[in-house]
């Protein structure tokens, strides 16, 4: 039987195709998704990975076998799938492994209105159903993996939980239809940011052979932009570099091209184009915290006094800017499900993470790198100065970026760090997410990975020398 413990993560399903996730499992996940959400209709999209179309077809069959009408929007970015879920008021499933290497694929699921499906909001129940059906098929078919029957065979994959194997209640099979939502998605984004009066800008865009190559031409069409495309060919084998701009080596090409072209800025999208990274006119990366602060200021100008969400690894500058603009900052754990829950609970206008995920109330509280990119273009094009000058007021401190260390015992190493810093005067601790240690002019956060034997360290200080000193002290303790 498939090992779902390695496949079902905290927020999504993700694994190597076909060793961990194959078409038959996708079919079971489709049936389970419909059963858990109680949906009579769903929407599905996918990225450019070679395995995606087959997985989508299987998931759609499983969903239709449980009576749901399925709309397949085909190639799309993850935020385009969120747009479809929100505008159509349907639960949705996106087939992508985001920035992971080519051999991976996965499923990001949401309820109607792009509300997240994570371990605490339905994913655990979906996993339990799939495991139950696999167990039943093993018992009834001598180890064969059950497949949800096609629509002509009625409903069921093996047995539902609580039913005997072989029992299959009559269910009207759902329909499977195709629909293109790209132009609607672009129009919605452009209705949220006014770019009509910006000065002409030259922008280099690195799509990394991912879905940015699909969405950018339509979203940017007709804007006063001279777009220099890089790696727009959709290719899930990622022949040029990994589609993970969070790793500095993957934006080297973009940085060089910005300088060579004399461009005003560069934009880099990850594989499923739900995250966007920014490079200024000097070829220097702009921190996602600075982008969070910039967009927060713009959103607060439109909606004075609103709440802005930020995770605990974003820079001190983010809550400072929010307060300066008359807003209320709310600090939360890392991860889209936590951000989206806080967005809904507080009515926040905007939320940002250190990983370049940006969330908007006007986008169903979902994350969209494209909308953040449009805000950057509008801000830059609405004034005469360069991007480096524009973001300087939002980039106030020295940060280490995320540093990963492989450790045998995450808990013991974290305890050792806490013990070493506890003797220092004025140091405070909190455990909202991992361990955050704060001094007078510095802070750092140490978080264990959920899936690997790693500790993730992020350090910030008021000056580079202090940041380097605290970083090196923490790393020595972590790696000792």
C-alpha positions as CSV (number, residue, x, y, z in Angstrom):
1,X,0.0,0.0,0.0
2,X,1.2,3.6,-0.7
3,X,2.8,5.3,2.3
4,X,0.6,8.4,2.7
5,X,2.6,9.6,5.6
6,X,5.4,10.6,3.2
7,X,2.9,12.1,0.7
8,X,0.4,14.1,2.7
9,X,2.1,17.2,4.1
10,X,0.9,19.9,6.5
11,X,-0.7,22.0,3.7
12,X,-0.8,19.8,0.6
13,X,-0.1,16.5,-1.1
14,X,3.4,16.3,-2.6
15,X,5.7,13.5,-3.7
16,X,7.7,11.9,-6.5
17,X,5.7,10.8,-9.5
18,X,4.9,7.9,-10.0
19,X,6.7,6.3,-7.0
20,X,4.7,8.1,-4.4
21,X,1.9,9.8,-6.3
22,X,0.4,8.1,-9.3
23,X,-2.8,8.3,-11.4
24,X,-4.7,5.8,-9.3
25,X,-3.9,7.6,-6.1
26,X,-5.0,10.9,-7.7
27,X,-8.3,9.2,-8.5
28,X,-8.8,8.3,-4.9
29,X,-7.9,11.8,-3.7
30,X,-10.4,13.2,-6.1
31,X,-13.2,11.0,-4.6
32,X,-12.1,11.8,-1.1
33,X,-11.9,15.5,-1.7
34,X,-15.5,15.6,-2.9
35,X,-16.7,13.5,0.0
36,X,-14.9,15.6,2.6
37,X,-16.0,19.0,1.1
38,X,-19.5,17.8,0.3
39,X,-19.1,19.5,-3.0
40,X,-21.5,19.1,-5.9
41,X,-19.1,20.9,-8.2
42,X,-15.3,21.6,-8.2
43,X,-12.7,23.3,-10.3
44,X,-9.2,21.8,-11.2
45,X,-6.1,23.3,-12.7
46,X,-2.5,22.2,-13.3
47,X,1.0,23.4,-14.0
48,X,3.4,22.5,-16.8
49,X,4.9,19.3,-15.3
50,X,4.7,16.4,-17.7
51,X,2.8,14.3,-15.2
52,X,0.1,17.0,-14.4
53,X,-2.4,16.3,-17.2
54,X,-2.7,12.6,-16.4
55,X,-3.1,13.3,-12.7
56,X,-5.8,15.9,-13.4
57,X,-7.7,13.5,-15.5
58,X,-7.6,10.8,-12.8
59,X,-8.6,13.2,-10.0
60,X,-11.5,14.5,-12.2
61,X,-12.7,10.9,-12.7
62,X,-12.6,10.3,-9.0
63,X,-14.5,13.5,-8.2
64,X,-17.1,12.8,-10.9
65,X,-17.6,9.3,-9.6
66,X,-18.8,10.8,-6.3
67,X,-21.3,13.0,-8.1
68,X,-19.4,16.3,-8.5
69,X,-19.5,18.3,-11.7
70,X,-15.9,19.1,-12.6
71,X,-14.6,22.2,-14.4
72,X,-11.0,21.8,-15.6
73,X,-9.3,25.1,-16.3
74,X,-6.2,23.5,-17.7
75,X,-2.8,25.2,-17.5
76,X,-2.8,27.9,-14.8
77,X,-0.8,29.4,-12.0
78,X,-1.8,28.5,-8.4
79,X,-3.3,31.9,-7.9
80,X,-5.3,31.6,-11.1
81,X,-6.8,28.4,-9.5
82,X,-7.6,30.4,-6.4
83,X,-9.2,33.1,-8.6
84,X,-11.4,30.3,-10.2
85,X,-12.3,28.9,-6.8
86,X,-13.2,32.4,-5.5
87,X,-15.1,33.7,-8.5
88,X,-16.9,30.5,-9.1
89,X,-17.5,29.8,-5.4
90,X,-16.3,26.2,-5.8
91,X,-13.7,24.0,-4.0
92,X,-10.6,23.7,-6.1
93,X,-7.5,21.5,-6.6
94,X,-4.3,22.6,-8.2
95,X,-1.8,20.0,-9.4
96,X,1.7,21.4,-8.9
97,X,4.8,20.7,-6.8
98,X,5.6,24.4,-6.9
99,X,9.4,24.9,-6.9
100,X,10.3,21.2,-6.3
101,X,12.4,19.4,-8.9
102,X,10.9,17.9,-12.1
103,X,10.2,14.4,-10.7
104,X,7.8,15.8,-8.1
105,X,4.1,16.6,-8.3
106,X,1.4,17.3,-5.8
107,X,-2.1,18.7,-5.0
108,X,-3.0,22.0,-3.3
109,X,-6.6,21.9,-2.3
110,X,-9.0,24.6,-1.2
111,X,-12.7,24.9,-0.3
112,X,-15.0,27.3,-2.0
113,X,-13.7,30.9,-2.0
114,X,-10.1,29.7,-1.9
115,X,-10.3,28.8,1.8
116,X,-7.3,26.5,2.7
117,X,-7.5,22.8,3.1
118,X,-4.7,21.8,5.5
119,X,-4.3,19.1,8.2
120,X,-6.7,20.8,10.5
121,X,-9.2,21.8,7.8
122,X,-9.9,18.6,5.9
123,X,-6.6,17.2,4.7
124,X,-6.4,14.7,7.6
125,X,-9.9,13.4,6.8
126,X,-9.0,13.1,3.1
127,X,-6.0,11.1,4.0
128,X,-8.0,8.8,6.3
129,X,-10.5,8.1,3.6
130,X,-7.9,7.3,1.0
131,X,-6.1,5.0,3.5
132,X,-9.4,3.2,4.3
133,X,-10.1,2.6,0.6
134,X,-6.6,1.3,0.1
135,X,-7.0,-1.1,3.1
136,X,-10.3,-2.3,1.8
137,X,-9.0,-3.0,-1.7
138,X,-5.9,-4.8,-0.2
139,X,-8.2,-7.0,1.8
140,X,-10.7,-7.6,-1.0
141,X,-8.5,-7.8,-4.0
142,X,-5.4,-9.4,-2.7
143,X,-3.2,-6.4,-2.6
144,X,-4.3,-4.6,-5.7
145,X,-4.7,-0.8,-5.5
146,X,-8.3,0.2,-5.8
147,X,-9.2,2.7,-8.5
148,X,-12.3,4.8,-8.4
149,X,-14.5,3.4,-11.2
150,X,-15.4,5.5,-14.2
151,X,-18.7,7.3,-14.2
152,X,-20.5,4.5,-15.9
153,X,-19.8,2.2,-13.0
154,X,-21.4,4.3,-10.3
155,X,-19.6,5.6,-7.2
156,X,-17.0,4.3,-4.9
157,X,-13.4,3.4,-4.5
158,X,-13.3,0.1,-2.7
159,X,-15.6,1.0,0.2
160,X,-16.5,4.2,1.9
161,X,-15.5,4.3,5.6
162,X,-18.3,2.6,7.5
163,X,-19.4,0.5,4.5
164,X,-18.5,-3.0,3.7
165,X,-16.1,-3.6,0.8
166,X,-18.1,-3.9,-2.3
167,X,-21.0,-1.8,-1.2
168,X,-21.5,1.0,-3.7
169,X,-24.5,3.4,-3.2
170,X,-25.9,4.8,-6.4
171,X,-24.6,8.2,-7.2
172,X,-25.3,10.3,-10.3
173,X,-21.9,10.6,-12.0
174,X,-20.8,14.2,-12.5
175,X,-19.8,15.9,-15.7
176,X,-16.3,17.0,-16.7
177,X,-16.0,20.2,-18.8
178,X,-13.2,22.5,-19.9
179,X,-13.0,26.3,-19.3
180,X,-10.4,28.9,-19.8
181,X,-10.1,31.6,-17.0
182,X,-6.8,33.3,-17.9
183,X,-8.3,36.5,-19.3
184,X,-10.8,36.8,-16.4
185,X,-8.0,36.3,-13.9
186,X,-6.0,39.0,-15.5
187,X,-8.9,41.4,-15.6
188,X,-9.6,40.9,-12.0
189,X,-6.0,41.6,-10.9
190,X,-5.9,44.7,-13.0
191,X,-9.1,45.9,-11.5
192,X,-7.3,46.0,-8.1
193,X,-4.3,48.0,-9.0
194,X,-4.4,51.1,-11.2
195,X,-1.5,51.1,-13.7
196,X,-3.0,53.4,-16.2
197,X,-0.9,56.5,-15.4
198,X,2.5,54.9,-14.7
199,X,5.6,56.0,-16.6
200,X,7.0,53.5,-19.0
201,X,9.1,50.8,-17.4
202,X,11.5,48.2,-18.6
203,X,11.1,45.0,-16.7
204,X,13.0,41.7,-17.0
205,X,10.8,38.7,-16.1
206,X,12.3,35.3,-15.3
207,X,9.5,32.7,-15.4
208,X,11.9,29.8,-14.8
209,X,10.1,27.7,-17.4
210,X,7.1,27.8,-15.0
211,X,3.6,29.1,-15.1
212,X,4.7,32.8,-15.1
213,X,5.4,32.2,-18.8
214,X,1.7,31.4,-19.2
215,X,0.2,34.3,-17.1
216,X,2.6,37.2,-17.5
217,X,1.9,37.8,-21.3
218,X,-1.8,38.1,-20.6
219,X,-1.6,40.1,-17.4
220,X,1.0,42.6,-18.7
221,X,-0.6,43.0,-22.1
222,X,-1.4,46.6,-22.9
223,X,0.5,48.1,-20.0
224,X,3.3,50.6,-20.5
225,X,5.9,48.0,-19.9
226,X,8.9,46.9,-22.1
227,X,9.0,43.3,-21.0
228,X,12.2,41.3,-21.5
229,X,11.2,37.6,-21.1
230,X,13.5,34.9,-19.7
231,X,12.6,31.2,-19.8
232,X,9.0,31.7,-20.7
233,X,8.8,28.3,-22.4
234,X,6.7,26.0,-20.3
235,X,8.9,23.1,-19.4
236,X,8.4,21.0,-16.3
237,X,11.9,19.6,-16.6
238,X,13.3,23.0,-15.7
239,X,16.2,23.0,-18.2
240,X,17.7,26.4,-17.1
241,X,17.5,26.5,-13.3
242,X,15.2,25.4,-10.5
243,X,12.0,27.5,-10.3
244,X,12.8,28.5,-6.8
245,X,13.8,32.2,-6.6
246,X,14.2,31.9,-2.8
247,X,17.6,30.2,-3.5
248,X,20.0,33.0,-4.5
249,X,21.7,30.9,-7.2
250,X,18.4,30.8,-9.2
251,X,18.2,34.6,-9.7
252,X,21.7,35.1,-10.9
253,X,20.6,35.0,-14.5
254,X,17.9,37.6,-13.8
255,X,20.3,39.9,-11.9
256,X,22.8,39.8,-14.8
257,X,20.0,40.4,-17.4
258,X,18.6,43.4,-15.5
259,X,22.1,45.0,-15.6
260,X,22.7,44.1,-19.2
261,X,19.4,45.6,-20.3
262,X,19.5,48.7,-18.1
263,X,16.1,47.6,-16.9
264,X,14.1,49.4,-14.1
265,X,13.6,46.1,-12.3
266,X,13.4,42.3,-12.5
267,X,10.7,39.9,-11.5
268,X,11.2,36.2,-10.8
269,X,8.3,33.7,-10.4
270,X,8.5,30.3,-8.8
271,X,7.2,27.2,-10.7
272,X,3.5,27.6,-10.0
273,X,3.9,31.4,-10.1
274,X,2.2,32.1,-6.8
275,X,5.4,33.8,-5.4
276,X,7.2,36.7,-6.9
277,X,10.7,37.9,-6.1
278,X,12.0,41.4,-7.1
279,X,15.4,42.6,-8.2
280,X,16.2,46.4,-8.3
281,X,17.9,48.3,-11.1
282,X,21.3,47.6,-9.6
283,X,20.7,43.9,-9.8
284,X,20.3,43.6,-6.0
285,X,17.5,41.4,-4.6
286,X,14.8,43.3,-2.7
287,X,13.8,41.4,0.4
288,X,10.2,40.1,0.6
289,X,9.9,42.0,3.9
290,X,10.5,45.3,2.1
291,X,7.9,44.3,-0.5
292,X,5.5,43.4,2.3
293,X,6.0,46.8,3.9
294,X,5.6,48.6,0.5
295,X,2.4,46.8,-0.4
296,X,1.1,47.3,3.1
297,X,1.6,51.0,2.9
298,X,-0.3,51.1,-0.4
299,X,-3.2,49.0,0.9
300,X,-3.4,51.1,4.1
301,X,-3.6,54.3,2.0
302,X,-6.7,52.8,0.4
303,X,-8.1,51.3,3.6
304,X,-7.0,53.5,6.5
305,X,-6.8,51.8,9.9
306,X,-6.9,48.2,8.6
307,X,-5.1,45.2,9.9
308,X,-2.0,43.7,8.2
309,X,-0.8,40.2,8.9
310,X,2.9,39.3,8.9
311,X,4.6,36.1,9.9
312,X,7.2,36.1,12.7
313,X,10.2,35.9,10.4
314,X,9.4,39.1,8.5
315,X,11.6,42.1,9.3
316,X,11.0,44.5,12.2
317,X,10.3,47.1,9.5
318,X,7.0,45.5,8.5
319,X,5.1,46.2,11.8
320,X,6.9,49.5,12.1
321,X,5.6,50.7,8.7
322,X,2.1,49.3,9.4
323,X,1.9,51.4,12.6
324,X,3.4,54.5,10.9
325,X,0.7,54.2,8.3
326,X,-2.0,54.0,10.9
327,X,-2.7,50.2,10.6
328,X,-2.6,47.4,13.1
329,X,0.0,44.7,12.6
330,X,-0.8,41.1,13.7
331,X,2.1,38.6,14.0
332,X,1.4,35.0,13.2
333,X,3.1,31.6,12.5
334,X,4.7,30.7,9.2
335,X,2.5,29.0,6.7
336,X,-0.4,29.9,4.4
337,X,-3.1,28.2,6.4
338,X,-2.2,30.3,9.5
339,X,-2.0,33.5,7.5
340,X,-5.3,32.9,5.8
341,X,-7.0,32.0,9.1
342,X,-5.8,35.2,10.7
343,X,-6.8,37.2,7.6
344,X,-10.4,35.8,7.9
345,X,-10.5,36.2,11.7
346,X,-9.3,39.8,11.7
347,X,-10.6,41.1,8.4
348,X,-7.0,42.1,7.5
349,X,-6.5,43.9,4.2
350,X,-3.2,42.3,3.4
351,X,-0.6,39.7,4.7
352,X,3.0,39.0,3.8
353,X,5.6,36.3,4.5
354,X,9.4,36.2,4.3
355,X,9.1,33.6,1.6
356,X,7.4,36.0,-0.8
357,X,3.9,34.8,-0.3
358,X,1.5,37.8,-0.4
359,X,-2.1,37.6,0.6
360,X,-5.0,40.0,-0.2
361,X,-8.4,40.5,1.2
362,X,-9.6,41.5,-2.3
363,X,-8.3,38.1,-3.6
364,X,-10.3,35.9,-1.2
365,X,-7.5,36.2,1.4
366,X,-5.4,34.0,-0.9
367,X,-1.8,34.5,-2.0
368,X,-0.9,35.9,-5.3
369,X,2.6,36.9,-6.4
370,X,1.3,38.5,-9.5
371,X,-0.8,41.0,-7.6
372,X,2.2,42.0,-5.4
373,X,4.2,42.5,-8.7
374,X,1.5,44.8,-10.0
375,X,1.7,46.8,-6.8
376,X,5.5,47.1,-7.2
377,X,5.1,48.3,-10.8
378,X,2.5,50.8,-9.8
379,X,4.6,52.2,-7.0
380,X,7.7,52.4,-9.1
381,X,5.9,53.9,-12.1
382,X,4.1,56.4,-10.1
383,X,7.2,58.3,-9.1
384,X,10.5,59.3,-10.9
385,X,13.1,57.6,-8.7
386,X,14.7,54.1,-9.1
387,X,13.4,51.1,-7.2
388,X,16.4,51.0,-4.9
389,X,15.5,54.5,-3.6
390,X,11.8,53.6,-3.4
391,X,12.4,50.5,-1.2
392,X,15.2,52.0,1.0
393,X,12.7,53.3,3.5
394,X,11.2,49.8,3.9
395,X,14.5,48.0,4.2
396,X,15.8,49.2,7.5
397,X,17.7,46.3,9.1
398,X,20.4,43.7,8.3
399,X,19.0,40.2,7.8
400,X,20.7,36.8,7.4
401,X,18.1,35.2,5.2
402,X,17.1,31.6,6.0
403,X,20.1,29.3,6.9
404,X,19.4,25.6,7.1
405,X,21.5,23.2,9.3
406,X,21.2,19.4,9.3
407,X,20.9,18.1,12.9
408,X,20.2,14.8,14.4
409,X,18.2,16.1,17.3
410,X,16.3,19.3,16.6
411,X,14.8,19.5,20.1
412,X,18.1,19.1,21.9
413,X,19.9,21.7,19.7
414,X,17.1,24.2,20.2
415,X,17.3,23.7,24.0
416,X,21.0,24.2,23.9
417,X,20.5,27.5,22.1
418,X,17.9,28.7,24.6
419,X,20.1,27.7,27.5
420,X,23.1,29.7,26.1
421,X,21.1,32.9,25.5
422,X,19.0,32.7,28.7
423,X,21.9,34.0,30.8
424,X,22.1,37.2,28.8
425,X,20.5,40.3,30.3
426,X,17.4,41.6,28.6
427,X,16.9,38.6,26.4
428,X,13.3,37.4,25.9
429,X,11.9,34.2,24.3
430,X,8.7,33.2,22.7
431,X,7.5,29.9,21.1
432,X,4.8,31.0,18.7
433,X,6.6,29.1,16.0
434,X,9.8,27.4,16.9
435,X,12.0,29.5,19.3
436,X,12.3,33.3,18.8
437,X,15.0,35.0,20.9
438,X,15.0,38.8,21.1
439,X,17.7,41.2,22.4
440,X,17.8,45.0,22.5
441,X,19.0,45.4,18.9
442,X,18.6,41.9,17.4
443,X,16.4,38.9,17.1
444,X,16.5,35.4,15.7
445,X,14.1,32.6,15.1
446,X,15.0,28.9,15.1
447,X,12.4,26.5,13.5
448,X,12.5,22.8,12.9
449,X,11.5,21.5,9.4
450,X,8.3,19.4,9.4
451,X,9.7,17.1,6.8
452,X,13.5,17.0,7.1
453,X,16.1,16.8,9.9
454,X,16.8,20.6,9.6
455,X,16.8,23.6,11.8
456,X,16.0,26.9,10.0
457,X,17.7,30.0,11.4
458,X,16.7,33.6,10.5
459,X,18.6,36.5,12.2
460,X,18.0,40.3,12.0
461,X,19.8,43.1,13.7
462,X,20.1,46.9,13.5
463,X,23.5,46.7,11.8
464,X,25.4,44.1,9.7
465,X,28.1,43.5,12.3
466,X,25.6,42.7,15.1
467,X,23.7,40.4,12.7
468,X,26.8,38.5,11.8
469,X,27.9,38.1,15.4
470,X,24.5,36.8,16.6
471,X,24.2,34.6,13.5
472,X,27.6,33.0,14.0
473,X,27.0,32.4,17.7
474,X,23.7,30.7,17.0
475,X,25.1,28.6,14.2
476,X,28.0,27.5,16.4
477,X,25.5,26.2,19.0
478,X,23.2,24.6,16.4
479,X,26.1,22.8,14.7
480,X,28.2,21.8,17.7
